[in-house]
Amino acid sequence: MLNVYNILETIRMIQDECLDIRTITMGISLLDCIDTDIDRACEKVYNKIVSKAGKLVPVG
């Protein structure tokens, strides 16, 4: 549940500390990353994210 104090504290941080808040959302299916080996699955997820969204930081 939202707390008024937390909302006001967030606004204060944005104003006083000049925080830059940006969000980029990208839908990526990870179904093809399924693997019985958890380390291999993690590697597949990492590689997919980097290949699909690796250039979003300079763009954003």
N, CA, C and O atoms as a GROMACS GRO file, in nm:
protein
  240
    1MET      N    1   0.084  -0.119   0.000
    1MET     CA    2   0.000   0.000   0.000
    1MET      C    3   0.088   0.124   0.000
    1MET      O    4   0.193   0.127   0.065
    2LEU      N    5   0.047   0.226  -0.072
    2LEU     CA    6   0.124   0.349  -0.079
    2LEU      C    7   0.117   0.425   0.053
    2LEU      O    8   0.012   0.435   0.117
    3ASN      N    9   0.231   0.476   0.091
    3ASN     CA   10   0.243   0.550   0.214
    3ASN      C   11   0.272   0.696   0.178
    3ASN      O   12   0.361   0.722   0.097
    4VAL      N   13   0.198   0.791   0.236
    4VAL     CA   14   0.215   0.932   0.204
    4VAL      C   15   0.358   0.977   0.232
    4VAL      O   16   0.415   1.054   0.155
    5TYR      N   17   0.417   0.930   0.340
    5TYR     CA   18   0.555   0.967   0.373
    5TYR      C   19   0.650   0.924   0.261
    5TYR      O   20   0.737   1.002   0.220
    6ASN      N   21   0.634   0.801   0.212
    6ASN     CA   22   0.722   0.752   0.106
    6ASN      C   23   0.706   0.831  -0.023
    6ASN      O   24   0.804   0.857  -0.092
    7ILE      N   25   0.584   0.869  -0.054
    7ILE     CA   26   0.560   0.949  -0.174
    7ILE      C   27   0.627   1.086  -0.161
    7ILE      O   28   0.695   1.131  -0.253
    8LEU      N   29   0.608   1.151  -0.046
    8LEU     CA   30   0.669   1.282  -0.024
    8LEU      C   31   0.822   1.273  -0.021
    8LEU      O   32   0.890   1.363  -0.069
    9GLU      N   33   0.875   1.167   0.036
    9GLU     CA   34   1.019   1.147   0.040
    9GLU      C   35   1.075   1.128  -0.100
    9GLU      O   36   1.182   1.179  -0.132
   10THR      N   37   1.004   1.057  -0.185
   10THR     CA   38   1.046   1.038  -0.324
   10THR      C   39   1.046   1.171  -0.398
   10THR      O   40   1.140   1.201  -0.471
   11ILE      N   41   0.942   1.250  -0.379
   11ILE     CA   42   0.935   1.383  -0.442
   11ILE      C   43   1.050   1.470  -0.394
   11ILE      O   44   1.112   1.541  -0.473
   12ARG      N   45   1.079   1.466  -0.264
   12ARG     CA   46   1.189   1.544  -0.210
   12ARG      C   47   1.322   1.504  -0.271
   12ARG      O   48   1.403   1.590  -0.306
   13MET      N   49   1.345   1.373  -0.284
   13MET     CA   50   1.470   1.325  -0.342
   13MET      C   51   1.484   1.370  -0.488
   13MET      O   52   1.592   1.408  -0.532
   14ILE      N   53   1.374   1.366  -0.562
   14ILE     CA   54   1.378   1.408  -0.702
   14ILE      C   55   1.412   1.556  -0.711
   14ILE      O   56   1.492   1.597  -0.795
   15GLN      N   57   1.351   1.637  -0.625
   15GLN     CA   58   1.375   1.781  -0.627
   15GLN      C   59   1.513   1.817  -0.574
   15GLN      O   60   1.589   1.888  -0.640
   16ASP      N   61   1.547   1.769  -0.454
   16ASP     CA   62   1.670   1.810  -0.386
   16ASP      C   63   1.795   1.747  -0.444
   16ASP      O   64   1.901   1.809  -0.446
   17GLU      N   65   1.784   1.625  -0.492
   17GLU     CA   66   1.902   1.554  -0.539
   17GLU      C   67   1.905   1.543  -0.691
   17GLU      O   68   1.991   1.474  -0.748
   18CYS      N   69   1.811   1.611  -0.757
   18CYS     CA   70   1.804   1.615  -0.903
   18CYS      C   71   1.812   1.475  -0.964
   18CYS      O   72   1.885   1.452  -1.061
   19LEU      N   73   1.738   1.382  -0.907
   19LEU     CA   74   1.737   1.245  -0.958
   19LEU      C   75   1.669   1.242  -1.094
   19LEU      O   76   1.568   1.308  -1.116
   20ASP      N   77   1.725   1.164  -1.184
   20ASP     CA   78   1.671   1.146  -1.318
   20ASP      C   79   1.606   1.009  -1.322
   20ASP      O   80   1.675   0.907  -1.316
   21ILE      N   81   1.475   1.006  -1.333
   21ILE     CA   82   1.404   0.879  -1.331
   21ILE      C   83   1.352   0.850  -1.471
   21ILE      O   84   1.267   0.923  -1.523
   22ARG      N   85   1.404   0.745  -1.529
   22ARG     CA   86   1.358   0.702  -1.661
   22ARG      C   87   1.336   0.552  -1.657
   22ARG      O   88   1.409   0.478  -1.590
   23THR      N   89   1.238   0.509  -1.728
   23THR     CA   90   1.208   0.366  -1.735
   23THR      C   91   1.184   0.327  -1.879
   23THR      O   92   1.109   0.393  -1.952
   24ILE      N   93   1.247   0.219  -1.919
   24ILE     CA   94   1.223   0.162  -2.050
   24ILE      C   95   1.177   0.018  -2.027
   24ILE      O   96   1.245  -0.058  -1.958
   25THR      N   97   1.065  -0.016  -2.082
   25THR     CA   98   1.012  -0.151  -2.067
   25THR      C   99   1.013  -0.220  -2.202
   25THR      O  100   0.974  -0.162  -2.304
   26MET      N  101   1.060  -0.344  -2.202
   26MET     CA  102   1.065  -0.420  -2.326
   26MET      C  103   1.016  -0.561  -2.298
   26MET      O  104   1.067  -0.629  -2.209
   27GLY      N  105   0.918  -0.603  -2.372
   27GLY     CA  106   0.867  -0.739  -2.354
   27GLY      C  107   0.954  -0.838  -2.428
   27GLY      O  108   0.968  -0.830  -2.550
   28ILE      N  109   1.013  -0.930  -2.356
   28ILE     CA  110   1.098  -1.033  -2.417
   28ILE      C  111   1.049  -1.169  -2.369
   28ILE      O  112   1.039  -1.192  -2.248
   29SER      N  113   1.018  -1.257  -2.462
   29SER     CA  114   0.979  -1.392  -2.423
   29SER      C  115   1.104  -1.472  -2.386
   29SER      O  116   1.202  -1.474  -2.461
   30LEU      N  117   1.099  -1.536  -2.272
   30LEU     CA  118   1.212  -1.617  -2.226
   30LEU      C  119   1.184  -1.766  -2.238
   30LEU      O  120   1.259  -1.848  -2.184
   31LEU      N  121   1.076  -1.802  -2.307
   31LEU     CA  122   1.039  -1.943  -2.319
   31LEU      C  123   1.149  -2.026  -2.385
   31LEU      O  124   1.169  -2.142  -2.349
   32ASP      N  125   1.220  -1.966  -2.480
   32ASP     CA  126   1.326  -2.041  -2.546
   32ASP      C  127   1.454  -2.049  -2.462
   32ASP      O  128   1.554  -2.106  -2.507
   33CYS      N  129   1.451  -1.993  -2.342
   33CYS     CA  130   1.567  -2.000  -2.252
   33CYS      C  131   1.556  -2.115  -2.152
   33CYS      O  132   1.647  -2.137  -2.072
   34ILE      N  133   1.446  -2.186  -2.156
   34ILE     CA  134   1.425  -2.297  -2.062
   34ILE      C  135   1.534  -2.402  -2.082
   34ILE      O  136   1.569  -2.438  -2.194
   35ASP      N  137   1.588  -2.450  -1.970
   35ASP     CA  138   1.693  -2.552  -1.974
   35ASP      C  139   1.690  -2.627  -1.841
   35ASP      O  140   1.655  -2.570  -1.738
   36THR      N  141   1.726  -2.753  -1.844
   36THR     CA  142   1.732  -2.831  -1.720
   36THR      C  143   1.852  -2.791  -1.634
   36THR      O  144   1.854  -2.818  -1.514
   37ASP      N  145   1.950  -2.729  -1.696
   37ASP     CA  146   2.070  -2.681  -1.624
   37ASP      C  147   2.049  -2.532  -1.592
   37ASP      O  148   2.042  -2.450  -1.684
   38ILE      N  149   2.039  -2.498  -1.465
   38ILE     CA  150   2.009  -2.360  -1.424
   38ILE      C  151   2.115  -2.262  -1.472
   38ILE      O  152   2.083  -2.149  -1.509
   39ASP      N  153   2.241  -2.304  -1.470
   39ASP     CA  154   2.347  -2.213  -1.517
   39ASP      C  155   2.333  -2.185  -1.666
   39ASP      O  156   2.353  -2.072  -1.710
   40ARG      N  157   2.298  -2.285  -1.742
   40ARG     CA  158   2.278  -2.268  -1.886
   40ARG      C  159   2.154  -2.182  -1.911
   40ARG      O  160   2.155  -2.098  -2.001
   41ALA      N  161   2.049  -2.200  -1.833
   41ALA     CA  162   1.928  -2.118  -1.847
   41ALA      C  163   1.961  -1.971  -1.819
   41ALA      O  164   1.917  -1.882  -1.892
   42CYS      N  165   2.038  -1.946  -1.714
   42CYS     CA  166   2.077  -1.808  -1.681
   42CYS      C  167   2.160  -1.747  -1.793
   42CYS      O  168   2.142  -1.629  -1.826
   43GLU      N  169   2.248  -1.825  -1.850
   43GLU     CA  170   2.330  -1.777  -1.961
   43GLU      C  171   2.243  -1.743  -2.082
   43GLU      O  172   2.265  -1.642  -2.149
   44LYS      N  173   2.144  -1.827  -2.110
   44LYS     CA  174   2.052  -1.800  -2.221
   44LYS      C  175   1.973  -1.672  -2.198
   44LYS      O  176   1.954  -1.593  -2.290
   45VAL      N  177   1.925  -1.653  -2.074
   45VAL     CA  178   1.849  -1.531  -2.041
   45VAL      C  179   1.938  -1.409  -2.059
   45VAL      O  180   1.898  -1.311  -2.121
   46TYR      N  181   2.058  -1.414  -2.005
   46TYR     CA  182   2.152  -1.302  -2.016
   46TYR      C  183   2.179  -1.269  -2.163
   46TYR      O  184   2.170  -1.153  -2.204
   47ASN      N  185   2.211  -1.371  -2.240
   47ASN     CA  186   2.241  -1.349  -2.382
   47ASN      C  187   2.121  -1.291  -2.458
   47ASN      O  188   2.138  -1.206  -2.546
   48LYS      N  189   2.003  -1.336  -2.423
   48LYS     CA  190   1.883  -1.285  -2.492
   48LYS      C  191   1.860  -1.138  -2.457
   48LYS      O  192   1.831  -1.057  -2.545
   49ILE      N  193   1.873  -1.104  -2.331
   49ILE     CA  194   1.854  -0.965  -2.289
   49ILE      C  195   1.957  -0.875  -2.356
   49ILE      O  196   1.923  -0.769  -2.407
   50VAL      N  197   2.082  -0.917  -2.357
   50VAL     CA  198   2.187  -0.836  -2.418
   50VAL      C  199   2.164  -0.821  -2.568
   50VAL      O  200   2.183  -0.713  -2.624
   51SER      N  201   2.123  -0.929  -2.634
   51SER     CA  202   2.104  -0.921  -2.779
   51SER      C  203   1.981  -0.838  -2.816
   51SER      O  204   1.983  -0.768  -2.918
   52LYS      N  205   1.876  -0.844  -2.736
   52LYS     CA  206   1.752  -0.771  -2.769
   52LYS      C  207   1.749  -0.629  -2.715
   52LYS      O  208   1.692  -0.540  -2.778
   53ALA      N  209   1.809  -0.607  -2.598
   53ALA     CA  210   1.795  -0.478  -2.531
   53ALA      C  211   1.929  -0.411  -2.501
   53ALA      O  212   1.933  -0.310  -2.431
   54GLY      N  213   2.036  -0.465  -2.552
   54GLY     CA  214   2.169  -0.413  -2.522
   54GLY      C  215   2.194  -0.270  -2.563
   54GLY      O  216   2.278  -0.202  -2.504
   55LYS      N  217   2.121  -0.223  -2.664
   55LYS     CA  218   2.143  -0.087  -2.714
   55LYS      C  219   2.043   0.014  -2.659
   55LYS      O  220   2.039   0.128  -2.704
   56LEU      N  221   1.963  -0.027  -2.561
   56LEU     CA  222   1.862   0.064  -2.506
   56LEU      C  223   1.921   0.174  -2.420
   56LEU      O  224   1.864   0.283  -2.412
   57VAL      N  225   2.033   0.150  -2.354
   57VAL     CA  226   2.090   0.251  -2.265
   57VAL      C  227   2.129   0.377  -2.344
   57VAL      O  228   2.089   0.486  -2.304
   58PRO      N  229   2.205   0.366  -2.453
   58PRO     CA  230   2.237   0.488  -2.529
   58PRO      C  231   2.114   0.555  -2.589
   58PRO      O  232   2.110   0.678  -2.601
   59VAL      N  233   2.015   0.477  -2.627
   59VAL     CA  234   1.894   0.532  -2.687
   59VAL      C  235   1.810   0.603  -2.582
   59VAL      O  236   1.756   0.711  -2.608
   60GLY      N  237   1.798   0.541  -2.462
   60GLY     CA  238   1.714   0.596  -2.357
   60GLY      C  239   1.773   0.721  -2.299
   60GLY      O  240   1.715   0.780  -2.208
   0.00000   0.00000   0.00000
